[in-house]
């Protein structure tokens, strides 16, 4: 039986339609693991809080900044500080901190994984993929890093190649919801919505799935025109205020895709199944707004 990290991805806002860069980039700071569960993270997703859902990265930020200044080459301090910077939206600063840390600690896989995640957060997907490759050892494969690499490839439009990484990750971590979610979103980005829905339903059925996974499923169902069902999925298991916010988020993504489709195809041509859905990718790229 696989032991999972104790950290989990908190829902900081309406759950973003996002590839998990720990991909979902989960708790590298306090957990001392290369858990890349939610880069998924990535398509507009917010970074997780360091140290699990109970800690507040903003409250820790000043303290961690001072600790980092006192010991800039300490890998644990750098991990925690970089994670806090990511969680508070300071993505460029996180990249700078973690880049410095990897230079000072060459070969530290946890730092490389965190650096790769920060690069992905910052939109440097090719560099993120390359750094994550350095964090991964074929002799001791890490499914979280494989999933994060897949998410980076999806961000670059290399969907079929990305799926090979997800499939490999699932061989190590069968039915992991974050990887299944990434796989489903990969299919969505190539306009294969029934396949996307199949994988996301599998992911959301897992009791360990985060609310983000259900929101992703709601978006996919909504894209297929079943809005009533999408709203029901988006509300599942959440208090009224958060449920309403999730429904609003799903609707926002669907409207943005429609607008992007009109911009990209004035003749209103339908996206071709198996080809990149540029309108969806464009809508998701603005999902932090």
C-alpha positions in Angstrom: 0.0 0.0 0.0 1.4 3.4 -1.0 2.1 5.9 1.7 0.9 9.3 0.7 2.4 12.6 1.8 0.7 14.1 4.9 0.4 17.5 3.3 -2.7 18.3 1.1 -3.6 20.9 -1.4 -5.8 23.6 0.2 -8.6 25.3 -1.5 -7.5 28.9 -1.3 -10.1 30.3 -3.7 -12.7 28.9 -6.2 -10.9 25.7 -7.2 -8.9 26.6 -10.2 -9.0 24.5 -13.4 -5.4 23.5 -13.2 -2.8 21.0 -14.0 -1.2 19.7 -10.9 2.5 20.5 -11.0 2.8 18.2 -7.9 1.7 19.0 -11.0 0.1 18.7 -7.6 2.9 20.7 -6.5 2.2 19.7 -2.9 3.9 20.7 0.3 7.6 20.5 -0.6 8.5 23.0 2.1 7.5 21.4 5.3 7.0 17.8 4.2 10.5 17.4 2.8 9.3 15.5 -0.2 9.4 16.0 -3.9 5.6 15.8 -4.0 4.7 17.6 -7.2 1.1 16.6 -6.9 -0.6 19.8 -8.1 1.5 21.8 -10.7 -1.4 20.4 -11.6 -1.0 23.9 -10.0 -0.6 24.9 -13.4 -3.2 26.1 -15.7 -4.0 29.1 -13.6 -3.8 27.3 -10.3 -2.7 28.8 -7.1 0.3 27.3 -5.2 -0.3 25.4 -2.0 0.5 26.6 1.4 3.7 25.4 2.8 3.4 23.0 5.7 -0.1 21.9 4.9 -3.5 23.6 5.0 -3.2 24.7 8.6 -0.4 27.1 8.2 -0.7 30.6 6.8 2.1 31.5 4.4 1.6 35.2 4.8 2.1 34.9 8.6 5.3 32.9 8.1 6.7 35.0 5.3 8.5 37.7 7.3 10.0 35.1 9.7 11.1 32.9 6.8 12.6 35.9 5.0 14.8 36.7 8.0 15.8 33.1 8.3 16.7 33.0 4.6 18.8 36.1 4.9 20.7 34.6 7.8 21.2 31.2 6.1 20.6 31.7 2.3 22.3 28.3 1.5 20.2 26.2 4.0 18.1 23.9 1.8 15.3 23.5 4.3 14.9 27.3 4.8 15.1 27.8 1.1 12.4 25.3 0.5 10.0 26.8 3.0 10.7 30.4 1.9 10.3 29.5 -1.7 7.0 27.7 -1.0 5.7 30.7 1.0 6.6 33.1 -1.8 4.8 30.9 -4.3 1.8 30.6 -2.1 1.5 34.4 -1.8 1.8 34.9 -5.5 5.4 36.2 -5.5 6.4 33.8 -8.3 9.5 35.6 -9.7 10.9 36.0 -6.2 10.3 32.2 -5.6 12.2 31.4 -8.8 15.2 33.6 -7.7 15.3 32.1 -4.2 15.1 28.5 -5.4 17.6 29.1 -8.2 20.1 30.4 -5.7 19.4 27.4 -3.4 20.0 24.8 -6.2 23.3 26.5 -7.1 24.4 26.3 -3.5 23.1 22.7 -3.1 23.7 20.9 -6.5 22.1 17.5 -6.6 19.5 18.2 -4.0 16.5 16.6 -5.6 13.9 18.3 -3.3 15.3 21.7 -4.2 15.4 20.9 -7.9 11.7 19.7 -7.8 10.7 22.9 -6.0 12.6 25.1 -8.4 11.0 23.3 -11.3 7.6 24.0 -9.8 8.4 27.6 -9.3 9.5 27.9 -12.9 6.3 26.4 -14.1 4.3 28.8 -11.9 6.2 31.6 -13.6 5.4 30.4 -17.1 8.9 29.1 -17.9 7.6 25.7 -18.9 10.5 24.4 -21.0 13.0 25.4 -18.3 10.7 23.8 -15.7 10.6 20.6 -17.6 14.4 20.5 -17.9 14.9 21.2 -14.2 12.4 18.6 -13.2 14.3 16.1 -15.4 17.4 16.8 -13.3 15.3 16.1 -10.2 14.2 12.7 -11.4 16.2 9.5 -11.4 15.2 6.6 -13.7 16.6 4.2 -11.1 14.3 5.6 -8.5 11.3 7.1 -10.4 9.1 9.6 -8.6 5.5 9.6 -9.9 5.0 13.2 -8.7 7.9 14.5 -10.8 6.7 12.5 -13.8 3.2 14.1 -13.4 4.8 17.5 -13.1 6.8 17.0 -16.2 3.6 16.0 -18.0 1.9 19.1 -16.9 4.8 21.3 -18.2 4.5 19.5 -21.6 0.8 20.1 -21.6 1.4 23.8 -21.0 3.6 23.8 -24.1 0.9 22.1 -26.2 2.7 18.8 -26.3 -0.3 16.9 -25.2 0.4 13.4 -26.5 3.9 13.5 -25.1 2.6 14.7 -21.8 0.2 11.7 -21.6 3.1 9.3 -21.8 4.4 10.8 -18.5 1.0 10.5 -16.8 0.7 6.9 -17.9 4.1 6.1 -16.5 3.3 7.9 -13.3 0.1 5.9 -13.0 2.1 2.7 -13.2 3.8 3.7 -10.0 0.8 5.3 -8.3 -2.3 3.6 -9.7 -5.5 5.7 -9.7 -3.8 8.7 -8.0 -6.4 11.5 -8.4 -3.9 14.2 -9.1 -2.4 12.3 -12.0 -5.8 11.2 -13.3 -6.9 14.8 -13.2 -3.9 15.9 -15.1 -4.5 13.2 -17.7 -8.1 14.3 -18.0 -7.2 18.0 -18.5 -4.6 16.9 -21.1 -7.5 15.4 -23.1 -9.5 18.5 -22.7 -6.7 20.6 -24.1 -6.9 18.5 -27.3 -10.7 18.7 -27.4 -11.3 15.0 -26.4 -13.9 15.9 -23.9 -15.5 12.4 -23.3 -12.0 11.0 -22.5 -11.4 14.0 -20.3 -14.6 13.4 -18.4 -13.8 9.7 -18.0 -10.5 10.4 -16.3 -11.8 13.2 -14.2 -14.7 11.1 -13.0 -12.3 8.4 -12.0 -10.2 11.0 -10.2 -13.1 12.7 -8.4 -14.4 9.3 -7.2 -11.2 8.9 -5.1 -11.8 10.0 -1.5 -8.4 11.6 -1.5 -9.2 13.9 -4.4 -9.1 17.6 -3.7 -12.1 19.9 -4.4 -10.1 21.2 -7.3 -10.6 17.9 -9.1 -14.4 18.1 -8.9 -14.2 21.7 -10.2 -12.2 20.6 -13.1 -14.8 17.9 -13.8 -17.5 20.5 -13.6 -15.8 22.6 -16.3 -15.5 19.6 -18.6 -19.1 18.7 -18.1 -20.1 22.3 -18.7 -18.1 22.4 -21.9 -20.3 19.5 -23.2 -23.4 21.6 -22.6 -24.6 19.9 -19.4 -24.6 23.1 -17.3 -27.1 21.9 -14.6 -25.0 18.8 -14.0 -21.8 20.9 -14.0 -23.3 23.2 -11.3 -24.3 20.2 -9.1 -20.7 18.8 -9.4 -19.2 22.2 -8.6 -21.3 22.5 -5.4 -20.6 18.9 -4.1 -19.2 18.8 -0.6 -18.7 22.6 -0.1 -20.4 25.2 2.1 -22.8 27.5 0.3 -20.4 30.4 -0.1 -17.6 28.3 -1.6 -20.1 26.4 -3.7 -21.4 29.6 -5.2 -17.9 30.8 -5.9 -17.1 27.5 -7.6 -20.1 27.7 -9.8 -19.2 31.3 -10.7 -15.7 30.2 -11.6 -17.0 27.4 -13.9 -19.3 29.8 -15.7 -16.4 32.3 -16.1 -14.2 29.7 -17.7 -17.0 28.7 -20.1 -17.8 32.3 -21.1 -14.1 33.0 -21.6 -13.8 30.0 -23.9 -16.7 31.1 -26.0 -15.2 34.6 -26.3 -11.8 33.1 -27.2 -13.4 30.9 -29.8 -15.0 33.9 -31.5 -11.7 35.7 -31.5 -9.8 32.8 -32.9 -12.4 31.6 -35.4 -14.7 34.4 -36.7 -16.5 31.8 -38.8 -17.3 29.9 -35.6 -15.5 26.7 -36.8 -15.8 23.9 -34.2 -12.5 22.7 -32.7 -11.3 19.4 -34.2 -11.2 16.5 -31.9 -7.6 15.5 -31.2 -6.3 18.9 -32.2 -5.3 21.6 -29.6 -8.2 23.6 -28.3 -6.6 27.0 -28.5 -9.7 28.7 -27.2 -9.8 26.6 -24.0 -6.1 27.1 -23.5 -6.5 30.9 -23.9 -9.5 30.9 -21.4 -7.5 29.0 -18.8 -4.4 31.1 -19.2 -6.4 34.0 -17.7 -8.1 32.0 -15.0 -6.2 33.8 -12.2 -7.9 37.1 -13.0 
